[in-house]
Amino acid sequence: MKRLTKILSLMLISSALLSGCNTARGMGEDIQSLGHAISHAVS
């Protein structure tokens, strides 16, 4: 029972970390595209 709990908690933590990285990456890409749009509008 303890082994199953450890495995489930590791899976939960790793999925939360992976989804967090994916979200941060997507946000970074959105900010980058916004920066490009602003620089094109100014020039």
Phi and psi restraints in degrees (range 20) as a CNS / XPLOR table:
assign (resid 1 and name C) (resid 2 and name N)
       (resid 2 and name CA) (resid 2 and name C) 1.0 -65.7 20.0 2
assign (resid 2 and name N) (resid 2 and name CA)
       (resid 2 and name C) (resid 3 and name N) 1.0 -36.6 20.0 2
assign (resid 2 and name C) (resid 3 and name N)
       (resid 3 and name CA) (resid 3 and name C) 1.0 -65.6 20.0 2
assign (resid 3 and name N) (resid 3 and name CA)
       (resid 3 and name C) (resid 4 and name N) 1.0 -42.2 20.0 2
assign (resid 3 and name C) (resid 4 and name N)
       (resid 4 and name CA) (resid 4 and name C) 1.0 -63.0 20.0 2
assign (resid 4 and name N) (resid 4 and name CA)
       (resid 4 and name C) (resid 5 and name N) 1.0 -40.5 20.0 2
assign (resid 4 and name C) (resid 5 and name N)
       (resid 5 and name CA) (resid 5 and name C) 1.0 -63.8 20.0 2
assign (resid 5 and name N) (resid 5 and name CA)
       (resid 5 and name C) (resid 6 and name N) 1.0 -42.2 20.0 2
assign (resid 5 and name C) (resid 6 and name N)
       (resid 6 and name CA) (resid 6 and name C) 1.0 -63.7 20.0 2
assign (resid 6 and name N) (resid 6 and name CA)
       (resid 6 and name C) (resid 7 and name N) 1.0 -43.3 20.0 2
assign (resid 6 and name C) (resid 7 and name N)
       (resid 7 and name CA) (resid 7 and name C) 1.0 -64.6 20.0 2
assign (resid 7 and name N) (resid 7 and name CA)
       (resid 7 and name C) (resid 8 and name N) 1.0 -44.2 20.0 2
assign (resid 7 and name C) (resid 8 and name N)
       (resid 8 and name CA) (resid 8 and name C) 1.0 -64.8 20.0 2
assign (resid 8 and name N) (resid 8 and name CA)
       (resid 8 and name C) (resid 9 and name N) 1.0 -39.7 20.0 2
assign (resid 8 and name C) (resid 9 and name N)
       (resid 9 and name CA) (resid 9 and name C) 1.0 -68.5 20.0 2
assign (resid 9 and name N) (resid 9 and name CA)
       (resid 9 and name C) (resid 10 and name N) 1.0 -37.8 20.0 2
assign (resid 9 and name C) (resid 10 and name N)
       (resid 10 and name CA) (resid 10 and name C) 1.0 -64.4 20.0 2
assign (resid 10 and name N) (resid 10 and name CA)
       (resid 10 and name C) (resid 11 and name N) 1.0 -40.3 20.0 2
assign (resid 10 and name C) (resid 11 and name N)
       (resid 11 and name CA) (resid 11 and name C) 1.0 -65.6 20.0 2
assign (resid 11 and name N) (resid 11 and name CA)
       (resid 11 and name C) (resid 12 and name N) 1.0 -39.9 20.0 2
assign (resid 11 and name C) (resid 12 and name N)
       (resid 12 and name CA) (resid 12 and name C) 1.0 -65.5 20.0 2
assign (resid 12 and name N) (resid 12 and name CA)
       (resid 12 and name C) (resid 13 and name N) 1.0 -44.8 20.0 2
assign (resid 12 and name C) (resid 13 and name N)
       (resid 13 and name CA) (resid 13 and name C) 1.0 -65.5 20.0 2
assign (resid 13 and name N) (resid 13 and name CA)
       (resid 13 and name C) (resid 14 and name N) 1.0 -44.0 20.0 2
assign (resid 13 and name C) (resid 14 and name N)
       (resid 14 and name CA) (resid 14 and name C) 1.0 -67.3 20.0 2
assign (resid 14 and name N) (resid 14 and name CA)
       (resid 14 and name C) (resid 15 and name N) 1.0 -37.2 20.0 2
assign (resid 14 and name C) (resid 15 and name N)
       (resid 15 and name CA) (resid 15 and name C) 1.0 -68.2 20.0 2
assign (resid 15 and name N) (resid 15 and name CA)
       (resid 15 and name C) (resid 16 and name N) 1.0 -35.8 20.0 2
assign (resid 15 and name C) (resid 16 and name N)
       (resid 16 and name CA) (resid 16 and name C) 1.0 -66.6 20.0 2
assign (resid 16 and name N) (resid 16 and name CA)
       (resid 16 and name C) (resid 17 and name N) 1.0 -40.5 20.0 2
assign (resid 16 and name C) (resid 17 and name N)
       (resid 17 and name CA) (resid 17 and name C) 1.0 -66.7 20.0 2
assign (resid 17 and name N) (resid 17 and name CA)
       (resid 17 and name C) (resid 18 and name N) 1.0 -41.8 20.0 2
assign (resid 17 and name C) (resid 18 and name N)
       (resid 18 and name CA) (resid 18 and name C) 1.0 -67.5 20.0 2
assign (resid 18 and name N) (resid 18 and name CA)
       (resid 18 and name C) (resid 19 and name N) 1.0 -39.7 20.0 2
assign (resid 18 and name C) (resid 19 and name N)
       (resid 19 and name CA) (resid 19 and name C) 1.0 -70.6 20.0 2
assign (resid 19 and name N) (resid 19 and name CA)
       (resid 19 and name C) (resid 20 and name N) 1.0 -33.1 20.0 2
assign (resid 19 and name C) (resid 20 and name N)
       (resid 20 and name CA) (resid 20 and name C) 1.0 -65.5 20.0 2
assign (resid 20 and name N) (resid 20 and name CA)
       (resid 20 and name C) (resid 21 and name N) 1.0 -40.6 20.0 2
assign (resid 20 and name C) (resid 21 and name N)
       (resid 21 and name CA) (resid 21 and name C) 1.0 -65.0 20.0 2
assign (resid 21 and name N) (resid 21 and name CA)
       (resid 21 and name C) (resid 22 and name N) 1.0 -41.3 20.0 2
assign (resid 21 and name C) (resid 22 and name N)
       (resid 22 and name CA) (resid 22 and name C) 1.0 -64.3 20.0 2
assign (resid 22 and name N) (resid 22 and name CA)
       (resid 22 and name C) (resid 23 and name N) 1.0 -39.8 20.0 2
assign (resid 22 and name C) (resid 23 and name N)
       (resid 23 and name CA) (resid 23 and name C) 1.0 -66.5 20.0 2
assign (resid 23 and name N) (resid 23 and name CA)
       (resid 23 and name C) (resid 24 and name N) 1.0 -44.3 20.0 2
assign (resid 23 and name C) (resid 24 and name N)
       (resid 24 and name CA) (resid 24 and name C) 1.0 -63.2 20.0 2
assign (resid 24 and name N) (resid 24 and name CA)
       (resid 24 and name C) (resid 25 and name N) 1.0 -38.0 20.0 2
assign (resid 24 and name C) (resid 25 and name N)
       (resid 25 and name CA) (resid 25 and name C) 1.0 -65.2 20.0 2
assign (resid 25 and name N) (resid 25 and name CA)
       (resid 25 and name C) (resid 26 and name N) 1.0 -43.3 20.0 2
assign (resid 25 and name C) (resid 26 and name N)
       (resid 26 and name CA) (resid 26 and name C) 1.0 -64.0 20.0 2
assign (resid 26 and name N) (resid 26 and name CA)
       (resid 26 and name C) (resid 27 and name N) 1.0 -39.4 20.0 2
assign (resid 26 and name C) (resid 27 and name N)
       (resid 27 and name CA) (resid 27 and name C) 1.0 -65.7 20.0 2
assign (resid 27 and name N) (resid 27 and name CA)
       (resid 27 and name C) (resid 28 and name N) 1.0 -39.6 20.0 2
assign (resid 27 and name C) (resid 28 and name N)
       (resid 28 and name CA) (resid 28 and name C) 1.0 -62.9 20.0 2
assign (resid 28 and name N) (resid 28 and name CA)
       (resid 28 and name C) (resid 29 and name N) 1.0 -39.7 20.0 2
assign (resid 28 and name C) (resid 29 and name N)
       (resid 29 and name CA) (resid 29 and name C) 1.0 -66.8 20.0 2
assign (resid 29 and name N) (resid 29 and name CA)
       (resid 29 and name C) (resid 30 and name N) 1.0 -38.1 20.0 2
assign (resid 29 and name C) (resid 30 and name N)
       (resid 30 and name CA) (resid 30 and name C) 1.0 -64.2 20.0 2
assign (resid 30 and name N) (resid 30 and name CA)
       (resid 30 and name C) (resid 31 and name N) 1.0 -42.1 20.0 2
assign (resid 30 and name C) (resid 31 and name N)
       (resid 31 and name CA) (resid 31 and name C) 1.0 -65.7 20.0 2
assign (resid 31 and name N) (resid 31 and name CA)
       (resid 31 and name C) (resid 32 and name N) 1.0 -39.1 20.0 2
assign (resid 31 and name C) (resid 32 and name N)
       (resid 32 and name CA) (resid 32 and name C) 1.0 -64.5 20.0 2
assign (resid 32 and name N) (resid 32 and name CA)
       (resid 32 and name C) (resid 33 and name N) 1.0 -43.7 20.0 2
assign (resid 32 and name C) (resid 33 and name N)
       (resid 33 and name CA) (resid 33 and name C) 1.0 -67.0 20.0 2
assign (resid 33 and name N) (resid 33 and name CA)
       (resid 33 and name C) (resid 34 and name N) 1.0 -34.1 20.0 2
assign (resid 33 and name C) (resid 34 and name N)
       (resid 34 and name CA) (resid 34 and name C) 1.0 -65.3 20.0 2
assign (resid 34 and name N) (resid 34 and name CA)
       (resid 34 and name C) (resid 35 and name N) 1.0 -41.0 20.0 2
assign (resid 34 and name C) (resid 35 and name N)
       (resid 35 and name CA) (resid 35 and name C) 1.0 -61.8 20.0 2
assign (resid 35 and name N) (resid 35 and name CA)
       (resid 35 and name C) (resid 36 and name N) 1.0 -41.1 20.0 2
assign (resid 35 and name C) (resid 36 and name N)
       (resid 36 and name CA) (resid 36 and name C) 1.0 -63.8 20.0 2
assign (resid 36 and name N) (resid 36 and name CA)
       (resid 36 and name C) (resid 37 and name N) 1.0 -41.9 20.0 2
assign (resid 36 and name C) (resid 37 and name N)
       (resid 37 and name CA) (resid 37 and name C) 1.0 -63.8 20.0 2
assign (resid 37 and name N) (resid 37 and name CA)
       (resid 37 and name C) (resid 38 and name N) 1.0 -39.6 20.0 2
assign (resid 37 and name C) (resid 38 and name N)
       (resid 38 and name CA) (resid 38 and name C) 1.0 -67.3 20.0 2
assign (resid 38 and name N) (resid 38 and name CA)
       (resid 38 and name C) (resid 39 and name N) 1.0 -43.0 20.0 2
assign (resid 38 and name C) (resid 39 and name N)
       (resid 39 and name CA) (resid 39 and name C) 1.0 -66.0 20.0 2
assign (resid 39 and name N) (resid 39 and name CA)
       (resid 39 and name C) (resid 40 and name N) 1.0 -34.9 20.0 2
assign (resid 39 and name C) (resid 40 and name N)
       (resid 40 and name CA) (resid 40 and name C) 1.0 -70.8 20.0 2
assign (resid 40 and name N) (resid 40 and name CA)
       (resid 40 and name C) (resid 41 and name N) 1.0 -34.5 20.0 2
assign (resid 40 and name C) (resid 41 and name N)
       (resid 41 and name CA) (resid 41 and name C) 1.0 -69.6 20.0 2
assign (resid 41 and name N) (resid 41 and name CA)
       (resid 41 and name C) (resid 42 and name N) 1.0 -34.4 20.0 2
assign (resid 41 and name C) (resid 42 and name N)
       (resid 42 and name CA) (resid 42 and name C) 1.0 -74.7 20.0 2
assign (resid 42 and name N) (resid 42 and name CA)
       (resid 42 and name C) (resid 43 and name N) 1.0 -39.1 20.0 2
